[in-house]
Amino acid sequence: MKLKKRISWLIRRVQRSLFPHLDECLSSPLTDWEKRLVKILELTLVEKYVPKSVAT
């Protein structure tokens, strides 16, 4: 799959599944800036680069 198609697919997935879930979990809807940040974090797979924290 070409990069452009892959990115488009991922953005649609975020908008259809992740945003509604986040809206349910949060007391107020995400702002446009927060939605943009979520997209960036999802596209970069930031969880690969952030160490898992130890529960205290």
C-alpha positions in Angstrom: 0.0 0.0 0.0 1.4 3.4 -0.9 2.2 5.8 1.9 -0.5 8.3 1.0 -3.2 5.6 1.0 -1.9 4.2 4.2 -2.0 7.6 6.0 -5.5 8.3 4.6 -6.7 4.9 5.8 -5.2 5.5 9.3 -6.6 9.0 9.6 -10.1 7.7 8.7 -9.7 4.9 11.3 -8.7 7.4 14.0 -11.7 9.6 13.1 -14.2 6.7 13.1 -13.1 4.7 16.1 -10.7 6.5 18.3 -12.3 10.0 18.5 -15.8 8.7 19.5 -14.2 6.5 22.1 -12.2 9.5 23.5 -15.3 11.6 23.5 -17.1 9.0 25.6 -14.3 8.8 28.1 -13.7 12.6 28.5 -15.9 15.1 30.2 -15.8 17.5 27.3 -15.2 16.9 23.5 -11.8 17.2 22.1 -10.8 20.5 20.7 -9.5 20.7 17.1 -5.9 21.1 18.5 -6.3 18.0 20.6 -7.7 16.0 17.6 -4.7 17.1 15.6 -2.4 16.0 18.4 -4.1 12.6 18.6 -3.7 12.1 14.9 0.0 12.9 15.0 0.6 10.6 18.0 -1.3 7.8 16.3 0.5 8.2 13.0 3.9 8.2 14.6 3.1 5.2 16.8 4.5 7.1 19.7 3.9 4.2 22.1 6.9 2.4 20.5 9.2 5.1 21.8 7.8 5.8 25.2 8.9 3.4 27.9 6.1 1.7 29.8 5.8 3.2 33.3 5.8 1.1 36.4 2.6 1.4 38.5 3.3 2.8 41.9 
